[in-house]
């Protein structure tokens, strides 16, 4: 199974906030990432957080890291239809092996 | 736009054949990683190259091999193709932060 776990689906209404959750298993992860993948495309890096941080905010995106519970979340404020995509959580070890979750499919309804 | 390009975009092969996929980065990062993304799954790490040397490998058999060139472009070679090799192959440039190309979709019949 996956070392990184995410719920598979999330549906929100346009203008609401979206929260995508992720749990990981390896406490030695150095960085944790959120990537976005649109249909037929590669992965777009959205944001990342170093493992000694608790929170990072970047415009509409807020990342929260609870290292004790090995829980990472991505909050998207004022979600738009263009945010509909698959979101992947990933952890990395010494800039080498990056492990991804199976992805959360976010659907934004008008 | 990440500046990472991959070729070809799509490829169809038959079982037992060999394939070469290519990746280049405008940024000239000296680290490139390759991933396999099966349908409906997250990417799986194949291997990473740093300054033309393999710098880590995931759980893939030796028939998956790679090269990195002095200009830091890279190739992924897969020998003796199997049906389960059908996937989107992604390359990523960079180390702390990895920037992905659009991928090559390989179909093995």
Interface residues (C-beta under 8 A of the other chain):
Chain A: X2 X4 X31 X33 X35 X41 X42 X43 X44 X45 X48 X88 X90 X95 X96 X97 X98 X99 X100 X101 X102 X103
Chain B: X2 X4 X6 X31 X33 X35 X40 X41 X42 X43 X44 X45 X48 X55 X56 X58 X90 X92 X95 X96 X97 X98 X99 X100 X101 X102 X103
